[in-house]
Amino acid sequence: MLKSAVLSPGIFRKITGNGFYTLRNTLQQTRLWSSRPRDPETKKKLRSTLYYVTAAGVLTVGLSYAAVPLYRMFCQAYSYGGTTSLTHDGSKVESMKRIKERVLKIKFNADLGAAMRWNFKPQQVEILVSPGETALAFYTARNPTNQPVIGISTYNVIPFEAGQYFNKIQCFCFEEQQLNPNEEVDMPVFFYIDPEFCDDPKMEFVDEITLSYTFFEAKEGLNLQMPSYASRH
């Protein structure tokens, strides 16, 4: 059986040979270099470099906190990456014509960020909807931990090209949600497929659309208000 042993400085020097002295000399030279006086120009360059590095770090942290709002504004403006449109045009919803002969299968998917501690799932696997017809679906989120957890969600649509026709009247996307320990909420998604979907040649063979949500854990200490449409249990 192997046993641990403590080497005396003399034995260690015999074993390591020149390596011990090389390491010692290198450390001594580093201390001398760091403590030697520098001319004002060198000091100015070092300060400038430090300022740039600090500024870059602050900018990186700031962008990480702003990532979700920036993603929301960009994607909602351009329906990028399968992002749906959020509309409050009541007159259009009331006057649009349902395309009965075209039936689409809408599937629902739920994902969680790596650090998210919630349970999150759709209440229905799929529903059938025609363009020009409003539909209501629900997701359920539960906090199984013994402490409050704040979440925020992003979403997309597959195929991506269908995102511009997938309109949400009401949803929980990009809304900060706080769930207390063991609290559960029902989150509705009220939506419709724009009838113009049927006029797009690229959508001719698209009969199935997947709406996918991903919840991420947000920072604590934010001033949050739970949306009134969330049914709490």
For each residue, the residues with C-beta under 8 A, 3 or more apart:
1:
2:
3:
4:
5:
6:
7: 11 12 15
8: 11 12
9: 12 13
10: 13 14
11: 7 8 14 15
12: 7 8 9 15 16 20
13: 9 10 16 17 20
14: 10 11 17
15: 7 11 12
16: 12 13 19 20
17: 13 14 20
18: 21 22
19: 16 22 23
20: 12 13 16 17 23 24
21: 18 24 25
22: 18 19 25 26
23: 19 20 26 27
24: 20 21 27 28
25: 21 22 28 29
26: 22 23 29 30
27: 23 24 30 31
28: 24 25 31 32
29: 25 26 32 33
30: 26 27 33 34
31: 27 28 34 35
32: 28 29 35 36
33: 29 30 36
34: 30 31
35: 31 32
36: 32 33
37:
38: 42 43 46
39: 42 43
40: 43 44
41: 44 45
42: 38 39 45 46
43: 38 39 40 46 47
44: 40 41 47 48
45: 41 42 48 49
46: 38 42 43 49 50
47: 43 44 50 51
48: 44 45 51 52
49: 45 46 52 53
50: 46 47 53 54
51: 47 48 54 55
52: 48 49 55 56
53: 49 50 56 57
54: 50 51 57 58
55: 51 52 58 59
56: 52 53 59 60
57: 53 54 60 61
58: 54 55 61 62
59: 55 56 62 63
60: 56 57 63 64
61: 57 58 64 65
62: 58 59 65 66
63: 59 60 66 67 70
64: 60 61 67
65: 61 62 219
66: 62 63 69 70
67: 63 64 70 71
68: 71 72 152 154 174 216
69: 66 72 73 174
70: 63 66 67 73 74
71: 67 68 74 75 154
72: 68 69 75 76 154 173 174
73: 69 70 76 77
74: 70 71 77 78 80
75: 71 72 78 79 80 81 83
76: 72 73 79 83 85 86
77: 73 74
78: 74 75 83
79: 75 76 82 83 84 85 163 164
80: 74 75 83
81: 75 156 160 163
82: 79 156 157 158 159 160 162 163
83: 75 76 78 79 80 155 156 157 163
84: 79 155 156 157 163 166 167 168 191 211
85: 76 79 163 164 165 166 167 168
86: 76 167 168 171 173
87: 92 93 167 168 169
88: 169
89: 92 93
90: 93 94
91: 94 95
92: 87 89 95 96
93: 87 89 90 96 134 169 192
94: 90 91
95: 91 92
96: 92 93 132 192 194 195
97: 132 195
98: 130 131 132 133 195
99: 102 130 131 132 195 198
100: 130
101:
102: 99 130 131 197 198
103: 128 129 130 207
104: 128 129 130 131 193 206 207 208 209
105: 126 127 128 207 208 209
106: 126 127 128 129 135 137 208 209 210 211
107: 125 126 208 209 210 211
108: 122 124 125 126 137 139 210 211 212
109: 122 210 211 212 213
110: 120 121 122 139 212 213 214 215
111: 120 212 213 214 215
112: 116 118 120 214 215 216
113: 116 214 215 216 217
114:
115: 216 217
116: 112 113 120 149 151 215 216 217
117: 143 144 145 149 217
118: 112 141 142 143 144 149 151 179 215
119: 140 141 142 143 144
120: 110 111 112 116 139 140 141 142 213 215
121: 110 139 140
122: 108 109 110 125 137 138 139 140
123: 137 138 139 140 186
124: 108 127 137 138
125: 107 108 122
126: 105 106 107 108
127: 105 106 124 135 137
128: 103 104 105 106
129: 103 104 106 133 135 192 193
130: 98 99 100 102 103 104 133 193
131: 98 99 102 104 165 192 193 194 195 196 197 198
132: 96 97 98 99 192 193 194 195
133: 98 129 130 192 193
134: 93 169 190 191 192
135: 106 127 129 190 191 192
136: 188 189 190
137: 106 108 122 123 124 127 188 189 191 211
138: 122 123 124 186 187 188 189
139: 108 110 120 121 122 123 172 186 187 189 213
140: 119 120 121 122 123 184 185 186 187
141: 118 119 120 151 177 179 184 185 187 215
142: 118 119 120 179 182 183 184 185
143: 117 118 119 148 149 179 180 181 182 183 184
144: 117 118 119 182
145: 117 149 181
146: 181 182
147: 181
148: 143 178 179 180 181 220
149: 116 117 118 143 145 178 179 217
150: 176 177 178 217 218 219 220 222 224
151: 116 118 141 176 177 178 179 215 216 217 218
152: 68 174 175 176 177 215 216 218
153: 172 173 174 175 177 213 214 215 216
154: 68 71 72 173 174 213 214 216
155: 83 84 171 173 211 212 213 214
156: 81 82 83 84 160 163 212
157: 82 83 84 160 162 163 166 209 210 211 212
158: 82 162 209 210 212
159: 82 162 206 209
160: 81 82 156 157 163
161: 164 200 202 203 206
162: 82 157 158 159 165 166 197 203 206 209
163: 79 81 82 83 84 85 156 157 160 166
164: 79 85 161 194
165: 85 131 162 193 194 196 197 200 203
166: 84 85 157 162 163 191 193 194 209 211
167: 84 85 86 87 191 192 193 194
168: 84 85 86 87 171 173 189 190 191
169: 87 88 93 134 190 191 192
170: 188 189 190 229
171: 86 155 168 188 189 190 191
172: 139 153 175 177 187 188 189 227 229 230
173: 72 86 153 154 155 168 213
174: 68 69 72 152 153 154
175: 152 153 172 227
176: 150 151 152 218 222 224
177: 141 150 151 152 153 172 185 187 224 226 227 230
178: 148 149 150 151 224 226
179: 118 141 142 143 148 149 151 183 184 185
180: 143 148 183
181: 143 145 146 147 148
182: 142 143 144 146
183: 142 143 179 180 232 233
184: 140 141 142 143 179 232 233
185: 140 141 142 177 179 226 230 231 232 233
186: 123 138 139 140 230 231 233
187: 138 139 140 141 172 177 229 230
188: 136 137 138 170 171 172 229 231
189: 136 137 138 139 168 170 171 172 211
190: 134 135 136 168 169 170 171
191: 84 134 135 137 166 167 168 169 171 211
192: 93 96 129 131 132 133 134 135 167 169
193: 104 129 130 131 132 133 165 166 167 197 209
194: 96 131 132 164 165 166 167 197
195: 96 97 98 99 131 132 198 199
196: 131 165 199 200
197: 102 131 162 165 193 194 200 203
198: 99 102 131 195 203
199: 195 196
200: 161 165 196 197 203 204
201: 204
202: 161 206
203: 161 162 165 197 198 200 206
204: 200 201
205:
206: 104 159 161 162 202 203 209
207: 103 104 105
208: 104 105 106 107
209: 104 105 106 107 157 158 159 162 166 193 206
210: 106 107 108 109 157 158
211: 84 106 107 108 109 137 155 157 166 189 191
212: 108 109 110 111 155 156 157 158
213: 109 110 111 120 139 153 154 155 173
214: 110 111 112 113 153 154 155
215: 110 111 112 113 116 118 120 141 151 152 153
216: 68 112 113 115 116 151 152 153 154
217: 113 115 116 117 149 150 151
218: 150 151 152 176 222
219: 65 150 222
220: 148 150
221:
222: 150 176 218 219
223:
224: 150 176 177 178
225:
226: 177 178 185 230 232
227: 172 175 177 230
228:
229: 170 172 187 188
230: 172 177 185 186 187 226 227
231: 185 186 188
232: 183 184 185 226
233: 183 184 185 186
